[in-house]
Amino acid sequence: MDAKVRRVPRRLFAEYLGTAMLVAAVVGSGIMGTLLTNDDAVILILNALSTVLALGVLIWMLGPISGAHFNPAVTAVTLVKREVNPGEGFAYIVFQILGGLSGVALANVMFELPAFDPSTNARNGFPTWLGEIVATAGLILIIGALTRTGRGHLGPVLVPAWIGSAYFFTLIDILRQPSSHHRSIHDRYLHRNRPIGCSAVHRLPVDRSRRRGAAHRGAVPAQAP
């Protein structure tokens, strides 16, 4: 068997693992933020910081193996540019979706929540779609520039920097990395659909009884209903 073919399962597992860990970091930090504070700005900052740090580490760790796409949009571009063969490219996307689902389940279960909780939040409208396009386009342009200039070693810094900034200047909740499909099966984290001051962040209310239960375990201070 050709050595390149033998490495395909390793690359697919790297995409699965990276996507799962990144989604777990995004969702888990969002849940933790809602447990620790009612301040939407603080929750957003905690969530962005966790995402940026996790993304940087995962790109550094898994980039040499699979390219660290962690996003079907990135893989789709490589398919269009014929940088990967169609079979492997579509397999990447399948494993990214599976990784995203696993990451959501992992984050929810760690916080004693149902593994999957179908979202009831409508995330649509021109502003949301425009934010998706801008953030995704920026991500793809950065990756393309790194590849074109042979500066892939800067990926663990520049890609998270763009993602972190997109948290604050777009109306999306987490497009950006990895695949935004995980939002449809998660309903306890934050979403952005109404203006608060200069931002547009709205935190979904957390079950107060669960908050108090966590407080009794010493995780967070109890708050009045």
C-alpha positions in Angstrom: 0.0 0.0 0.0 1.3 3.5 -0.9 2.6 5.4 2.1 0.4 8.4 1.2 -2.7 6.2 1.2 -1.7 4.8 4.6 -1.6 8.3 6.1 -5.2 9.1 5.1 -6.8 7.6 8.2 -4.3 9.5 10.4 -5.2 12.8 8.6 -9.0 12.1 9.0 -8.6 11.4 12.7 -6.6 14.6 13.1 -9.5 16.5 11.5 -12.0 14.7 13.7 -10.0 15.3 16.9 -9.2 18.9 16.2 -12.8 19.8 15.3 -14.1 18.0 18.3 -11.7 19.7 20.7 -12.3 23.1 19.2 -16.1 22.8 19.4 -15.8 21.5 23.0 -13.7 24.6 23.9 -16.2 27.0 22.2 -19.3 25.4 23.7 -17.8 24.6 27.1 -16.4 28.1 27.7 -19.8 29.5 26.7 -21.6 27.4 29.2 -19.0 28.1 31.9 -19.3 31.8 31.2 -23.1 31.8 31.8 -22.5 30.0 35.0 -19.9 32.4 36.3 -21.5 35.8 35.4 -24.5 37.6 34.0 -22.3 40.1 32.2 -22.6 39.5 28.5 -19.4 41.3 27.7 -17.4 39.1 30.1 -19.0 36.0 28.7 -18.0 37.0 25.2 -14.5 37.8 26.2 -14.1 34.5 28.0 -15.5 32.6 25.1 -13.3 34.4 22.6 -10.2 33.9 24.7 -10.9 30.1 25.1 -11.5 29.7 21.4 -8.4 31.6 20.3 -6.1 29.7 22.7 -7.6 26.3 21.8 -7.4 27.1 18.1 -3.8 28.1 18.2 -2.7 25.0 20.1 -4.7 22.7 17.8 -3.3 24.2 14.6 0.2 23.9 16.0 -0.4 20.3 17.1 -2.4 18.9 14.1 -1.6 21.2 11.3 1.5 19.2 10.2 -0.7 16.1 10.0 -3.9 17.2 8.3 -3.5 20.9 7.5 -5.9 21.7 10.4 -8.9 22.7 8.3 -11.5 22.1 11.1 -14.0 23.7 8.8 -15.9 22.4 5.7 -15.5 25.8 4.0 -11.7 25.6 4.2 -11.8 22.0 2.8 -14.2 23.1 0.1 -11.7 25.7 -1.1 -8.9 23.1 -1.2 -11.2 20.9 -3.3 -11.9 23.7 -5.8 -8.2 24.4 -6.0 -7.6 20.6 -6.4 -5.2 20.6 -3.6 -6.8 17.4 -2.3 -8.5 14.6 -4.2 -12.4 14.6 -4.1 -12.6 11.4 -2.1 -10.3 12.6 0.7 -11.8 16.1 0.7 -15.3 14.8 1.2 -14.1 12.4 3.9 -12.5 15.5 5.6 -15.9 17.2 5.7 -17.7 14.1 7.1 -15.1 13.7 9.9 -15.3 17.4 10.6 -19.1 17.1 11.1 -18.7 14.1 13.3 -16.1 15.9 15.3 -18.3 18.9 15.7 -21.1 16.7 17.0 -18.8 14.9 19.4 -17.4 18.2 20.7 -20.9 19.5 21.4 -21.8 16.3 23.2 -18.6 16.3 25.2 -19.0 19.9 26.4 -22.6 19.4 27.4 -22.0 16.2 29.2 -19.1 17.8 31.1 -21.6 20.3 32.5 -24.2 17.7 33.3 -26.4 18.7 30.4 -28.1 16.6 27.7 -25.5 15.6 25.1 -27.7 17.2 22.3 -30.2 19.9 22.8 -31.8 21.1 19.5 -31.6 24.8 19.1 -34.8 26.9 19.1 -33.0 30.1 18.2 -33.5 31.5 14.7 -30.1 32.4 13.3 -30.8 34.0 10.0 -31.3 37.3 8.3 -29.0 39.4 6.1 -26.8 40.7 8.9 -26.0 37.2 10.2 -25.3 35.8 6.7 -23.1 38.8 5.9 -21.1 38.2 9.1 -20.7 34.6 8.1 -19.4 35.5 4.7 -17.0 38.2 6.0 -15.5 36.0 8.7 -15.2 32.9 6.4 -13.8 34.9 3.6 -11.2 36.5 5.9 -10.3 33.1 7.2 -9.8 31.6 3.7 -7.8 34.6 2.5 -5.4 34.4 5.5 -4.9 30.6 5.0 -4.3 31.3 1.3 -1.8 34.0 2.0 0.1 31.7 4.4 0.2 28.9 1.9 1.2 31.2 -1.0 4.0 32.8 0.9 5.3 29.7 2.5 4.7 31.1 6.0 2.5 28.3 7.3 4.4 28.4 10.6 2.5 31.6 11.4 -0.8 29.9 11.1 -1.2 29.2 14.9 -0.9 32.9 15.5 -2.6 34.6 12.5 -5.6 32.4 12.1 -6.7 32.6 15.8 -6.0 36.4 15.7 -8.6 36.7 12.9 -11.1 34.4 14.6 -10.7 36.4 17.8 -11.3 39.7 16.1 -14.3 38.3 14.3 -16.0 37.6 17.6 -16.2 41.3 18.2 -17.0 42.8 14.8 -19.6 40.4 13.3 -23.0 39.3 14.4 -22.3 35.6 14.3 -21.8 33.5 17.4 -19.2 31.1 16.1 -19.0 30.6 12.5 -15.6 30.7 12.1 -14.2 27.7 13.6 -15.0 25.1 13.1 -18.1 24.3 11.3 -21.2 26.2 12.3 -23.4 23.1 12.0 -22.9 22.5 15.7 -25.2 25.5 16.6 -28.3 23.7 15.4 -27.9 21.0 18.1 -26.9 23.3 21.0 -29.2 25.7 22.7 -27.5 26.7 26.0 -24.7 28.9 24.9 -24.8 32.5 23.7 -26.1 33.8 20.5 -26.2 37.3 19.0 -29.4 38.6 17.7 -30.2 41.8 19.5 -28.2 45.0 20.2 -26.9 45.7 23.8 -25.1 48.9 23.8 -22.5 48.8 21.0 -22.5 45.0 20.8 -25.1 42.5 19.8 -24.7 39.8 22.4 -27.5 38.0 24.1 -26.9 35.2 26.6 -29.5 32.6 26.9 -30.7 32.2 30.5 -29.3 29.3 32.3 -31.4 27.0 34.5 -31.1 28.7 37.9 -31.6 25.4 39.8 -28.6 24.0 37.9 -26.6 27.2 38.8 -27.5 26.7 42.5 -26.5 23.0 42.2 -23.1 24.0 40.9 -22.8 26.5 43.7 -23.4 23.8 46.3 -20.6 21.8 44.8 -18.4 24.8 45.2 -18.1 25.6 41.5 -19.7 29.0 41.5 -21.4 31.3 44.0 -25.1 30.9 44.3 -27.2 33.7 42.8 -30.8 34.6 43.6 -33.4 33.6 41.0 
